[in-house]
Amino acid sequence: MSGTPNIRILAALATAVLMGASGCSTGASGARPTTPSVTPTTASTSQAHSPVPAAWPDSPMCVVGANPALEKRIGKVWAPPASAGIEDLTEHDAPDDAGWLFLEERGKHFAGVSLWNVKTGEQRRVHKFADPRSYQAGGGFDGRYLFWQESHSLESFDDFSLYSYDIQTGKTSHLADSIGDAKGNSYPSPLANPVISGGFGAWVQGVGPGVSALKLVDLRTGQIRTARQGRIGPVQFVGDKLIFVEPQSEGFRLVALDLHSLKAVPGPTALDGARNVAFFKVSPDGKIAYIDQTLRQLWFSNGPDRAPKLVAQLPEEFGFQGALEMSDSGIIYASQGHGSYFIDVSTGNAVKITDSQNFFVKGSHVVTNDANSDKGAAITTLRIFDLAKGDVQACPKTPAPLRDLVPSTASTQPSAGAGT
């Protein structure tokens, strides 16, 4: 790829967080439970499964077609009933085990943040946008708390507010706002959604010229603490740790903080010493996946103390686009202009799941937004399905031997610049 490595990574980080991203509180009165019926339908999956190569020329990964069972699951689409009056919707998280899905919707009756239960059809209208034309949302739901950032401009994400919603009490809380200078200009903040896990929320925001702060909120009490200040990139929860990207003069490093003391602690051994990691994902049970600075190599470790191995090395025209997600059984990634793929880590093989680069994963639950999945739909439909081990069939032929992007780099170790 052209351009310097650091410029490529900064552009890629912006893309990643936008794919995953971002009024006054109405309190409990902002939640209006209804129970419309929802009937999933089946759409053609021909677009999601166009012909793919049996193996990339320079990759240990093999790309195969979906088996009939997976085809059937992927083909099912979901949309709110016509009676809801929704004209446009955007998903911001995958459904949880109970079926709750975090949406941003606009329609005849309501425009704002909502929760829909894709199993029961129940709707919660959580928070109405003061200006539906320019307000946007992004965040996540942990099964009890919905935590999101509301941006107030189509020009940038620097002007925003943060909210939470407790599904048990129906209470919406206004937690924080962006910070600006004396002239009222908001300090620039990273293009990243807030993250949530187990009743805690975290986000990064600008607090001064060239300075950002990593904020942590206990959603049960509303207490907000500053965990770190400086140059801070995307953050995620890994068990009882916060792990984030910290830009340095020679690339990037990963930093881990204890969730309670906010002191620096060792991160997963598989990520120790990692430098130019463009995107990374760590599962609750310690599996680790990351894309290195080439934006063409994907590395995977089956545990926090196991050395990462090269899983995929994509052709330049199929390079990675956006952040990774991990299910219980594999990795999902987006390829530049070529849709999104699921890699079964038990076999190392992959299958295309959608033409879209818009997806979210929670456990084994996946949601993708493919606007073309149902041509007859009045609004955008969503594909909602589960992924499991055994969904990806065997490779029809042995992939070609791996050729490194950097000749001096061994094929069993991260490429030059990945720093492990």
C-alpha positions in Angstrom: 0.0 0.0 0.0 1.2 3.5 -0.7 2.0 6.1 1.9 4.0 6.0 5.1 3.1 3.3 7.7 2.0 5.9 10.4 -0.3 7.7 8.0 -1.9 4.5 6.9 -2.5 3.4 10.5 -4.0 6.7 11.5 -6.4 6.6 8.5 -7.2 3.0 9.3 -7.9 3.7 13.0 -10.4 6.4 11.9 -12.1 4.0 9.7 -12.2 1.3 12.4 -13.9 3.4 15.0 -16.4 4.9 12.5 -17.5 1.4 11.7 -18.0 0.4 15.2 -19.2 4.6 16.4 -21.1 7.9 17.7 -30.1 16.6 23.8 -31.3 16.6 27.1 -32.2 13.6 29.0 -35.9 12.6 28.9 -35.5 10.3 32.0 -37.8 7.4 32.5 -40.6 9.1 30.5 -38.4 8.7 27.4 -38.9 4.9 27.4 -42.2 3.8 26.0 -42.4 0.0 25.8 -44.6 -1.5 23.1 -44.9 -5.0 21.9 -45.4 -5.1 18.1 -45.2 -8.5 16.4 -42.0 -9.2 14.4 -41.8 -11.9 11.8 -38.4 -12.6 10.3 -38.4 -13.2 6.6 -35.9 -14.8 4.2 -34.0 -12.9 1.6 -31.8 -14.1 -1.2 -28.2 -14.6 -0.1 -26.6 -14.5 -3.6 -25.0 -11.1 -2.9 -23.6 -12.3 0.4 -22.0 -15.3 -1.3 -20.7 -14.3 -4.7 -17.9 -16.5 -6.1 -14.7 -16.3 -4.0 -11.2 -17.7 -4.6 -10.4 -21.1 -3.0 -7.3 -19.6 -1.4 -5.4 -16.4 -1.4 -2.1 -16.8 -3.2 -0.1 -15.6 -0.1 -2.2 -16.7 2.8 -2.6 -19.8 5.0 -6.4 -19.0 5.1 -8.7 -20.7 2.6 -12.0 -18.9 1.5 -14.9 -21.3 1.0 -18.6 -21.1 0.3 -21.2 -21.3 3.0 -22.8 -24.7 3.8 -26.6 -25.0 3.4 -27.3 -24.6 7.2 -25.2 -21.3 7.4 -26.8 -20.1 4.1 -30.2 -20.5 5.6 -29.3 -18.7 8.8 -27.6 -15.8 7.0 -30.5 -15.4 4.7 -33.0 -14.5 7.4 -33.6 -10.8 7.8 -35.3 -8.7 10.5 -37.0 -5.4 10.4 -39.5 -3.6 12.8 -43.1 -3.9 11.8 -44.6 -1.3 9.5 -46.8 0.0 12.4 -43.7 1.4 14.1 -43.4 4.0 11.3 -39.6 3.7 11.0 -38.2 5.1 7.8 -34.5 4.6 8.6 -32.5 2.6 11.1 -28.9 1.9 12.0 -27.7 -0.9 14.4 -25.0 -0.1 16.9 -24.5 -3.5 18.6 -25.3 -7.1 18.1 -28.3 -8.6 20.0 -27.6 -10.0 23.5 -28.8 -13.4 24.6 -32.2 -12.0 25.6 -32.7 -10.5 22.2 -32.1 -6.8 22.9 -30.7 -4.8 20.0 -29.4 -1.2 20.2 -30.7 0.9 17.3 -30.7 4.5 16.1 -34.0 5.1 14.3 -35.8 7.8 12.5 -39.5 7.7 11.5 -43.0 9.2 11.7 -43.4 8.8 15.4 -39.8 8.9 16.9 -36.2 9.8 16.0 -33.5 8.8 18.4 -32.0 6.0 20.4 -34.0 2.8 20.9 -33.8 -0.8 22.1 -35.7 -3.5 20.2 -36.1 -7.1 21.3 -35.7 -9.2 18.2 -37.2 -12.2 19.9 -40.3 -10.7 21.5 -40.8 -7.6 19.4 -40.8 -5.3 22.4 -39.6 -1.7 21.8 -38.0 0.8 24.2 -37.9 4.4 23.0 -34.9 5.4 25.1 -33.9 9.0 24.0 -35.3 11.4 21.5 -32.9 13.4 19.3 -33.3 17.2 19.7 -32.2 17.6 16.0 -32.8 14.3 14.0 -31.1 15.8 11.0 -27.7 16.1 12.5 -27.6 14.1 15.8 -26.1 10.6 15.7 -25.4 7.9 18.3 -22.9 5.1 19.0 -22.1 2.9 21.9 -23.2 -0.5 23.3 -25.5 -2.5 25.6 -24.2 -4.9 28.3 -27.6 -6.5 29.1 -28.6 -3.9 31.7 -27.1 -0.6 30.8 -27.2 1.1 27.4 -24.2 3.5 27.1 -23.9 5.9 24.2 -22.4 9.0 22.8 -24.6 11.5 21.0 -22.8 13.6 18.5 -24.3 16.9 17.5 -22.9 17.7 14.1 -22.4 16.1 10.7 -19.1 17.9 10.2 -17.3 16.3 13.2 -17.7 14.2 16.3 -16.0 16.6 18.6 -19.3 18.1 20.0 -21.1 15.4 21.9 -22.9 14.3 25.1 -22.8 10.9 26.8 -25.8 9.1 28.3 -26.8 5.8 29.9 -30.1 4.0 30.2 -30.9 1.3 32.8 -33.3 -1.2 31.3 -34.4 -2.4 34.7 -35.5 1.0 36.0 -36.2 2.8 32.8 -34.0 5.7 33.9 -31.9 7.7 31.4 -28.9 9.7 32.8 -26.9 12.5 31.2 -23.3 11.7 32.2 -21.0 14.1 30.5 -20.3 16.5 27.6 -17.5 17.4 25.3 -15.1 20.1 26.5 -14.2 23.3 24.6 -11.9 26.3 24.7 -12.9 29.9 25.7 -14.3 30.5 22.3 -16.7 27.6 22.6 -14.8 25.3 20.1 -14.8 21.7 21.2 -11.4 20.1 21.6 -10.8 17.4 19.0 -11.6 13.9 20.2 -10.7 10.5 18.7 -13.2 9.1 16.2 -14.1 6.3 18.6 -17.3 5.0 20.2 -17.6 4.7 24.0 -17.3 1.0 25.2 -19.2 -0.8 27.9 -18.7 -4.0 30.0 -20.2 -5.2 33.2 -21.7 -1.9 34.4 -18.6 0.2 33.5 -18.3 2.6 30.5 -15.2 4.1 29.0 -14.5 6.7 26.4 -11.7 9.1 25.2 -12.3 12.8 24.7 -10.2 15.9 24.1 -9.5 18.0 27.2 -7.1 20.5 25.8 -5.0 21.4 22.7 -3.5 18.0 21.5 -4.5 16.3 24.8 -7.0 13.6 25.4 -8.3 11.9 28.5 -9.5 8.3 29.0 -12.6 8.4 31.2 -14.2 5.6 33.2 -17.7 5.7 34.5 -19.4 3.3 37.0 -22.9 3.2 35.5 -24.4 2.0 38.7 -23.4 5.1 40.6 -22.6 7.6 37.9 -19.0 8.2 39.3 -16.6 9.3 36.6 -12.8 9.0 36.9 -9.9 10.0 34.6 -7.9 6.9 34.0 -5.2 8.4 31.7 -4.3 11.7 30.0 -2.1 12.3 27.0 -2.3 10.9 23.4 -4.7 8.1 23.6 -6.2 5.9 20.9 -9.1 3.4 20.8 -9.9 1.5 24.1 -11.6 -1.7 25.0 -12.4 -3.8 28.2 -10.5 -7.0 28.6 -11.8 -8.7 31.8 -10.9 -6.4 34.7 -8.5 -4.3 32.5 -8.7 -1.4 30.2 -6.5 -1.8 27.2 -5.8 1.1 24.8 -3.6 2.2 21.9 -1.0 4.8 22.8 0.7 6.6 19.9 4.4 7.0 20.2 7.2 8.6 18.1 7.9 5.2 16.4 4.4 3.8 16.0 1.9 2.6 18.6 2.0 0.5 21.8 -0.8 -1.2 23.8 -1.2 -0.1 27.5 -3.3 -2.0 30.1 -4.8 -0.4 33.3 -6.4 -2.1 36.2 -10.1 -1.3 36.1 -10.3 -0.5 39.8 -6.9 1.1 40.8 -6.4 2.6 37.3 -2.7 1.6 37.7 -0.7 0.2 34.7 -0.6 -3.6 34.8 0.8 -6.2 32.4 -1.4 -7.0 29.5 -1.9 -10.3 27.8 1.5 -11.9 27.1 0.6 -12.4 23.4 0.4 -8.6 23.1 3.5 -7.8 25.1 5.8 -5.6 23.2 3.4 -5.2 20.3 4.1 -1.9 18.5 2.4 -0.9 15.3 -0.9 -2.8 15.9 -3.5 -1.1 13.7 -6.5 -3.0 15.2 -6.8 -5.5 18.0 -9.5 -7.5 19.7 -9.3 -9.6 22.9 -12.1 -12.0 23.8 -13.3 -12.5 27.4 -11.6 -15.9 27.5 -8.2 -14.5 26.4 -8.2 -15.1 22.6 -6.4 -12.3 20.8 -6.5 -11.1 17.2 -4.8 -8.2 15.6 -4.0 -6.6 12.3 -0.5 -5.3 11.9 0.7 -2.1 10.3 0.7 -3.6 6.8 -3.1 -3.6 7.0 -2.8 -7.0 5.1 -1.7 -9.4 7.9 -4.0 -10.8 10.5 -2.5 -12.6 13.6 -4.3 -14.8 16.1 -3.5 -16.2 19.5 -5.7 -18.9 21.0 -4.9 -17.7 24.6 -3.4 -14.8 26.4 0.0 -16.5 26.9 0.3 -18.2 23.5 2.4 -16.8 20.7 0.3 -15.3 17.9 0.3 -17.0 14.5 -0.4 -15.6 11.1 -4.0 -16.4 10.1 -4.5 -14.4 6.9 -2.4 -12.3 4.5 -4.6 -10.6 2.0 -3.8 -9.4 -1.5 -3.4 -5.6 -1.6 -6.8 -5.1 -3.3 -8.5 -7.1 -0.6 -6.8 -5.4 2.4 -8.4 -5.0 5.8 -10.9 -2.2 6.3 -12.0 -1.3 9.8 -11.8 -3.0 13.1 -12.0 -6.7 14.0 -14.7 -8.5 15.9 -14.5 -11.9 17.6 -17.3 -14.4 18.1 -17.2 -17.5 20.4 -15.7 -19.5 17.5 -13.9 -17.1 15.2 -12.9 -13.7 13.8 -14.9 -11.4 11.6 -13.2 -8.8 9.5 -14.1 -6.4 6.6 -12.1 -6.4 3.3 -11.6 -3.3 1.3 -14.7 -3.1 -0.9 -15.2 -6.9 -0.9 -17.6 -7.5 2.0 -17.0 -9.1 5.4 -15.7 -12.6 6.2 -15.9 -15.0 9.2 -12.7 -17.1 10.0 -13.3 -20.3 11.9 -10.2 -20.3 14.1 -10.4 -24.1 14.6 -9.8 -24.7 10.9 -8.3 -21.4 9.7 -10.8 -21.2 6.8 -13.1 -18.4 6.0 -16.5 -17.7 4.5 -18.0 -14.5 3.2 -21.1 -13.5 5.3 -22.2 -10.2 3.7 -21.3 -7.7 1.0 -21.4 -5.0 3.7 -18.6 -3.7 5.9 -21.1 -2.9 8.6 -21.4 -5.6 11.3 -21.4 -6.2 15.1 -20.7 -9.3 17.1 -21.7 -10.3 20.7 -20.8 -13.8 21.7 -22.0 -15.9 18.8 -24.7 -13.4 17.8 -24.0 -11.3 14.6 -25.9 -8.5 13.0 -25.0 -7.1 9.6 -26.5 -4.1 7.7 -26.8 -5.0 4.1 -29.1 -2.4 2.5 -29.5 -4.6 -0.6 -30.6 -7.7 1.2 -34.3 -7.1 0.6 -35.1 -4.9 -2.4 -38.8 -4.9 -1.6 -38.4 -3.7 2.0 -39.7 -0.2 2.9 -36.8 0.3 5.3 -33.3 -1.1 5.6 -33.4 -4.7 6.9 -30.8 -6.4 9.1 -29.4 -9.8 8.9 -29.3 -11.4 12.4 -27.8 -14.8 12.9 -25.5 -16.9 15.0 -22.1 -18.3 14.1 -20.7 -21.6 15.5 -17.8 -24.0 15.1 -18.3 -26.2 12.1 -20.0 -23.5 10.0 -17.0 -23.3 7.7 -16.4 -26.4 5.5 -13.0 -27.9 4.6 -10.8 -26.2 2.1 -11.1 -27.8 -1.4 -7.3 -27.5 -1.9 -4.2 -26.7 0.1 -3.4 -23.0 0.2 -0.2 -21.9 -1.5 2.9 -21.6 0.7 3.1 -18.2 2.4 5.2 -15.5 1.0 6.1 -12.7 3.4 5.4 -9.1 2.7 8.9 -8.4 4.1 11.4 -11.0 2.9 13.5 -10.9 6.0 10.5 -11.8 8.3 9.8 -15.4 9.2 6.3 -16.5 8.3 5.6 -17.7 11.9 6.2 -14.3 13.4 4.5 -10.9 13.0 5.7 -8.8 10.1 8.3 -6.1 10.5 6.9 -3.3 12.5 4.4 -5.5 14.4 6.9 -5.6 17.2 6.0 -8.8 19.0 
